[in-house]
Amino acid sequence: MTKLLEKAFEEASKLPEIEQNALAKELSNELKAEKNGKKHLQVLKIF
């Protein structure tokens, strides 16, 4: 895991549980879309 991703997860761990769950769901959906070849990471604005 990169230091940047580690820091992002550290910051996310400070969020309320409901926000952590929402973030986890979005990230999971984005990763699944990427895995399926949809190149959908534009929601996260990192690619």
Backbone bond lengths (Angstrom), bond angles and torsions (degrees), N, CA, C in turn:
res aa  C-N    CA-C-N  psi(-1)  N-CA   C-N-CA  omega(-1)  CA-C   N-CA-C  phi
1 M - - - 1.451 - - 1.527 107.70 -
2 T 1.312 116.53 136.99 1.460 120.44 178.70 1.520 110.81 -74.43
3 K 1.310 115.09 160.02 1.467 120.33 178.70 1.534 110.39 -63.11
4 L 1.334 116.66 -37.50 1.463 120.41 -179.93 1.525 111.37 -64.00
5 L 1.325 116.19 -44.37 1.465 119.59 178.75 1.527 110.62 -66.94
6 E 1.321 115.93 -39.63 1.460 120.35 177.12 1.530 110.93 -59.33
7 K 1.337 116.56 -43.49 1.459 120.63 178.92 1.530 111.03 -64.65
8 A 1.333 116.52 -40.68 1.462 120.54 179.31 1.529 110.95 -61.55
9 F 1.330 116.95 -42.70 1.460 120.09 178.15 1.522 111.08 -67.64
10 E 1.316 116.74 -35.65 1.460 120.14 177.03 1.529 110.15 -62.08
11 E 1.322 116.55 -44.17 1.468 120.96 178.16 1.528 110.74 -65.84
12 A 1.320 116.38 -41.54 1.465 120.26 179.94 1.526 111.18 -63.29
13 S 1.319 116.86 -30.39 1.465 119.95 -178.86 1.528 112.09 -67.40
14 K 1.319 116.84 -14.23 1.465 121.57 179.13 1.530 112.23 -87.64
15 L 1.319 116.74 -10.70 1.462 121.34 -179.81 1.524 110.49 -74.52
16 P 1.328 116.38 157.93 1.472 119.12 173.30 1.535 109.98 -60.90
17 E 1.310 116.26 154.28 1.468 121.45 -175.82 1.524 112.80 -53.82
18 I 1.321 117.55 -42.16 1.471 120.01 -177.79 1.529 111.25 -63.86
19 E 1.335 116.96 -36.46 1.464 120.54 177.69 1.523 111.21 -73.20
20 Q 1.327 117.12 -35.92 1.462 120.29 175.67 1.525 109.93 -61.80
21 N 1.329 116.23 -43.28 1.463 120.03 179.70 1.525 111.62 -64.52
22 A 1.315 116.93 -39.99 1.469 120.45 178.79 1.531 110.06 -64.73
23 L 1.315 116.25 -43.77 1.464 120.70 178.79 1.525 110.44 -63.59
24 A 1.317 117.08 -43.47 1.461 121.33 179.20 1.523 111.33 -61.74
25 K 1.321 116.61 -40.88 1.466 120.67 179.07 1.522 110.97 -64.30
26 E 1.325 116.82 -44.53 1.466 120.83 179.07 1.524 111.24 -63.19
27 L 1.315 116.26 -45.82 1.463 120.01 -179.95 1.524 110.56 -63.08
28 S 1.313 116.99 -43.59 1.455 121.09 178.57 1.528 111.12 -60.55
29 N 1.326 116.91 -44.49 1.470 120.86 178.57 1.521 111.29 -62.66
30 E 1.317 116.83 -41.32 1.462 120.79 179.44 1.528 111.00 -64.53
31 L 1.314 116.71 -42.93 1.463 120.20 -179.72 1.521 111.21 -66.55
32 K 1.329 117.32 -38.39 1.468 120.80 176.60 1.521 110.50 -63.98
33 A 1.320 117.13 -42.09 1.462 120.96 179.37 1.527 110.04 -63.71
34 E 1.317 116.03 -42.34 1.465 120.42 178.38 1.524 110.55 -62.43
35 K 1.323 115.91 -43.47 1.458 121.08 179.52 1.523 110.82 -61.95
36 N 1.310 116.69 -34.88 1.464 121.71 -179.65 1.519 112.76 -84.14
37 G 1.320 116.97 8.13 1.456 121.21 175.09 1.506 114.77 81.43
38 K 1.305 118.04 17.20 1.459 120.16 -176.58 1.523 113.07 -89.47
39 K 1.321 117.79 -8.12 1.465 121.46 177.96 1.518 110.54 45.63
40 H 1.305 116.78 55.97 1.457 123.50 -169.42 1.524 113.87 -101.82
41 L 1.323 118.98 11.65 1.456 121.38 -173.22 1.532 114.06 -73.66
42 Q 1.317 118.07 8.37 1.463 120.05 179.07 1.514 112.67 -63.47
43 V 1.331 119.08 -24.39 1.461 121.81 176.97 1.525 109.86 -60.88
44 L 1.319 116.52 -37.53 1.454 120.43 179.48 1.531 111.53 -83.78
45 K 1.316 117.36 -7.33 1.456 124.45 177.97 1.536 112.81 53.32
46 I 1.354 114.91 43.23 1.458 118.08 178.07 1.513 112.54 -113.57
47 F 1.335 118.13 -12.05 1.450 120.93 177.46 1.496 110.57 -126.16
